[in-house]
């Protein structure tokens, strides 16, 4: 491991210099060695974005084995929201590892699982009686939310939305809209899954939220029928689909229709949850209270944990033994989650996300003013995206997007792409990133745009 000189870092993570530092070209020789080993040992279907061997991370940087320090604008896809290796999380995890690593909650229950459930019941939207169940991954949470909704309603059909992403298992691939790389060649998929149009203000002529909802509801009623529909599942702000923020009123109208038709409304907050959008949950931004909420990613600061939280009468529909899993609610992950939730609340990280939004949108709009290839800037909190287009036609420009992302990584800034058309760069910095580092990352992006 490369020796690292330590200095005080901002909230979260080990004491690492908060700087962009290029010692070698990326990838450097040690990273190249690891990538060669990866090619030989790891299935080729497992890709990577940044061609480095990560050896340390914290604040707003990821350090590689060659001594390069990269600005982190991805947070491991919105996971290390509180910062990598936050001291409180490290302390809690270390203590739990020394106590015990596993008993299986379904065999010998432990307090931390119950405490996480209690915390989720408290912090998720709505003051109704709630219950929670813990799992390992976002896809597991989604699958179990569908199971619970079907059991409760005694109906089978499920509606997801254009551009939505919900996971890589068979059922969640069926719910996911984008074929490559998530679905292509992996079918057949689970049955009784249907798709409705999403509100996409940049590409649907700024259709009002109410009108977009009426359009979606018309499709649902004609192609599925409320009498057959167990649930709709939707990301309040779509993640992999391109950080699409629906028009005001869209989610509210859908929720109202669900309530009138005995349909469970599931909010997939796996990417948007836990302070990422400037509120603890994105549903709060739209004034909605979902029946069920799925969470993962930022919930446990990097440890594998997921949850379904919802109305007690719905959550209790599953028979005893119908929910669970060997590792679900692992005690180490639960310890991390309790520490992370404490950090979100005690340090008011949603407010920090709103500060980051101001920096991101301000700088990006300055770029947009002189670059017509930036078609749209959207998002909330520390979840902001740029959609690139061909200026003459407005068509998606995935080629430019890929080139910009690769150029940024080569210059020591980790950025992620997304979108149905592959033409969106998404910004998901850890909330522990200092402002000067955020500005420097945006400087690199501006330089990459100018060079292409």
C-alpha positions, -999 to 999 in steps of 0.1 A, spaced: 0 0 0 13 34 -9 23 55 21 -1 85 26 8 116 45 -21 124 68 -37 157 75 -70 166 91 -100 158 68 -135 172 69 -164 152 83 -161 115 76 -133 92 66 -97 87 75 -73 117 77 -64 121 40 -52 151 22 -82 166 5 -66 173 -28 -65 161 -64 -31 146 -69 -18 129 -101 15 110 -94 12 88 -125 -10 85 -155 -43 68 -147 -41 38 -145 -7 37 -129 15 6 -129 1 -9 -97 -35 -3 -108 -26 -19 -141 -14 -50 -123 -46 -53 -104 -67 -48 -135 -47 -76 -152 -55 -99 -123 -91 -88 -124 -93 -97 -161 -79 -132 -154 -99 -139 -122 -132 -120 -123 -161 -127 -146 -160 -102 -176 -196 -92 -169 -184 -73 -138 -171 -40 -152 -156 -9 -136 -157 28 -141 -124 41 -128 -93 20 -138 -76 22 -104 -68 1 -74 -84 19 -45 -65 18 -12 -80 46 9 -110 70 7 -124 97 29 -137 133 28 -140 138 -9 -112 117 -23 -103 82 -33 -66 73 -32 -51 46 -55 -22 22 -51 0 45 -72 -5 74 -49 -30 93 -71 -57 111 -52 -90 114 -72 -119 137 -64 -149 115 -57 -181 127 -74 -197 93 -73 -198 81 -36 -198 45 -48 -231 52 -66 -247 72 -37 -236 48 -10 -209 67 10 -231 97 16 -218 104 51 -183 101 38 -161 70 34 -150 54 67 -168 80 89 -153 78 124 -186 71 141 -194 43 116 -159 28 120 -162 28 158 -196 12 157 -186 -15 132 -154 -23 151 -172 -27 184 -198 -50 168 -172 -72 150 -156 -78 184 -189 -87 200 -203 -111 173 -206 -111 135 -237 -132 129 -264 -153 145 -291 -149 119 -319 -127 131 -344 -154 123 -326 -178 146 -313 -156 175 -326 -120 173 -305 -91 184 -312 -56 195 -295 -36 167 -319 -51 140 -349 -39 161 -332 -5 166 -327 0 129 -364 -9 122 -374 16 149 -352 43 134 -366 37 99 -402 38 112 -394 71 127 -375 89 100 -395 78 69 -424 101 57 -457 99 75 -468 96 112 -489 65 107 -479 32 124 -451 16 105 -430 -16 105 -398 -25 87 -380 -56 75 -343 -57 67 -325 -73 37 -291 -71 20 -295 -52 -13 -318 -28 -30 -330 -55 -54 -339 -77 -24 -358 -48 -9 -377 -42 -41 -386 -79 -45 -399 -81 -10 -419 -49 -13 -436 -65 -43 -442 -97 -24 -457 -78 5 -480 -57 -18 -492 -88 -36 -499 -106 -4 -518 -76 10 -539 -68 -20 -544 -104 -32 -536 -90 -67 -507 -98 -90 -499 -71 -115 -472 -45 -109 -466 -13 -128 -432 3 -132 -422 34 -152 -403 43 -183 -366 50 -175 -369 33 -141 -342 12 -126 -349 -13 -98 -322 -39 -98 -305 -69 -115 -325 -99 -102 -351 -116 -124 -380 -97 -110 -362 -64 -107 -348 -67 -143 -384 -70 -154 -392 -38 -135 -361 -20 -150 -367 -2 -182 -332 -1 -198 -320 -32 -217 -283 -27 -220 -264 -35 -199 -290 -47 -173 -314 -70 -192 -301 -79 -226 -299 -117 -231 -310 -125 -195 -347 -132 -201 -373 -145 -199 -384 -122 -171 -410 -123 -143 -446 -121 -155 -473 -96 -146 -450 -66 -149 -463 -36 -169 -448 -2 -178 -463 33 -178 -450 66 -191 -429 88 -168 -431 125 -164 -398 137 -181 -401 175 -184 -371 180 -207 -384 155 -232 -422 155 -230 -428 191 -240 -430 202 -204 -463 184 -200 -477 193 -166 -475 169 -138 -512 164 -136 -515 158 -174 -485 134 -173 -502 115 -145 -535 113 -163 -516 99 -193 -499 73 -172 -532 64 -154 -549 60 -187 -523 35 -198 -526 16 -165 -564 14 -166 -565 3 -203 -536 -21 -203 -537 -35 -167 -569 -25 -149 -570 -14 -113 -588 -45 -103 -557 -65 -112 -530 -42 -99 -512 -49 -67 -488 -20 -68 -470 7 -87 -433 12 -80 -415 45 -88 -384 64 -79 -394 99 -68 -364 111 -87 -351 85 -111 -315 73 -107 -300 53 -134 -327 66 -158 -310 100 -158 -319 118 -125 -353 126 -140 -373 149 -117 -410 146 -124 -431 176 -129 -449 190 -99 -482 171 -93 -472 139 -111 -465 118 -80 -493 133 -60 -519 124 -87 -505 89 -90 -507 84 -52 -543 97 -51 -553 73 -78 -536 44 -60 -555 52 -28 -588 53 -46 -582 19 -62 -566 -2 -35 -532 -1 -51 -501 -1 -30 -478 29 -38 -441 19 -35 -415 46 -35 -381 32 -45 -358 55 -24 -327 33 -28 -307 61 -45 -326 91 -33 -329 82 4 -309 94 34 -302 130 28 -291 127 -7 -317 150 -22 -316 177 5 -343 159 25 -340 127 44 -362 112 17 -371 126 -18 -408 118 -12 -408 147 13 -398 171 -15 -431 162 -34 -453 161 -3 -462 125 -6 -464 97 19 -459 63 2 -474 31 15 -440 13 13 -405 27 9 -375 7 -2 -341 18 10 -305 7 6 -273 24 -6 -267 53 19 -284 35 47 -253 19 62 -223 39 48 -210 12 26 -221 -20 44 -247 -42 27 -281 -34 41 -315 -27 27 -350 -23 40 -387 -22 33 -406 2 56 -443 9 54 -478 9 68 -480 -17 95 -512 -33 82 -495 -38 48 -461 -50 62 -479 -75 84 -497 -91 55 -469 -116 50 -472 -148 71 -445 -156 97 -415 -170 79 -425 -154 46 -399 -126 49 -362 -129 58 -329 -143 46 -298 -157 62 -278 -124 62 -307 -99 62 -301 -73 88 -266 -85 96 -255 -71 130 -224 -54 116 -244 -36 89 -270 -27 115 -243 -11 137 -232 9 107 -267 20 99 -274 32 134 -242 52 134 -249 66 99 -285 77 108 -271 94 139 -247 113 117 -274 123 92 -294 138 120 -268 152 143 -248 169 115 -278 179 95 -265 164 63 -296 171 43 -287 208 47 -252 201 35 -267 184 4 -287 216 -3 -254 236 -1 -238 212 -26 -268 216 -49 -262 254 -49 -226 249 -59 -233 223 -85 -262 239 -102 -246 274 -101 -214 263 -118 -232 240 -143 -256 267 -154 -226 290 -160 -213 263 -184 -247 258 -200 -249 295 -208 -221 292 -233 -224 256 -244 -256 245 -262 -246 208 -258 -258 210 -222 -294 204 -228 -307 201 -192 -295 205 -157 -317 188 -131 -318 171 -97 -321 180 -60 -295 182 -33 -263 163 -39 -280 144 -67 -276 166 -98 -272 157 -135 -263 172 -169 -280 158 -200 -259 163 -232 -276 167 -266 -268 175 -302 -276 212 -303 -291 212 -338 -316 184 -330 -318 180 -293 -310 143 -298 -291 125 -269 -253 127 -273 -240 96 -256 -207 98 -275 -198 132 -260 -210 121 -226 -187 91 -226 -157 111 -238 -162 138 -211 -165 111 -183 -133 93 -195 -114 126 -198 -124 136 -162 -113 102 -148 -80 105 -166 -75 139 -149 -84 126 -114 -121 132 -111 -145 102 -107 -178 109 -125 -205 85 -134 -228 83 -165 -264 72 -166 -296 77 -186 -317 56 -209 -297 71 -238 -263 71 -220 -261 109 -224 -262 120 -187 -234 127 -163 -246 124 -127 -230 141 -97 -233 122 -64 -205 136 -42 -202 124 -6 -217 150 17 -183 152 34 -166 168 3 -152 203 10 -163 231 -13 -129 238 -27 -126 202 -39 -160 203 -54 -151 234 -73 -119 219 -85 -138 189 -98 -161 212 -117 -131 230 -131 -118 197 -146 -153 190 -161 -153 225 -177 -118 219 -191 -130 185 -205 -159 202 -222 -137 229 -237 -114 202 -251 -142 182 -268 
